[in-house]
Amino acid sequence: VTFTLYDEDGKTIGTVTNATSIQHSETGEMEAHMPVENVELWSPARTYLYRLSATLVNVNSSDETDTTNVTLGARTTSWSADEGFFLNGEPFKWRGFCDHNDFTGVG
């Protein structure tokens, strides 16, 4: 399996190959690590997204047999009972509303 990470403009950020062998109709798990420098963090103000592509390659023919893509954003979160919620190291205030309907036929 070859994993390729693309930035928002489609530029390749990194590639890593995991030489795990899986037979036809089998399932399996694998782990891969790809160090990425200068990560653009996702936030509501800057919704920077990456695309991770995973491609299966037939070891006998070197043909690509399947590819799947996942869109993802990088961020850090933390919570403190005293200071509240932090997104990417900055205080973050949630905005929304609570719309509970407890009446028959509503909610």
Helices and strands as residue ranges (DSSP letters): E 2-6, E 12-17, E 50-57, E 64-72, E 77-80, E 84-87, E 90-91
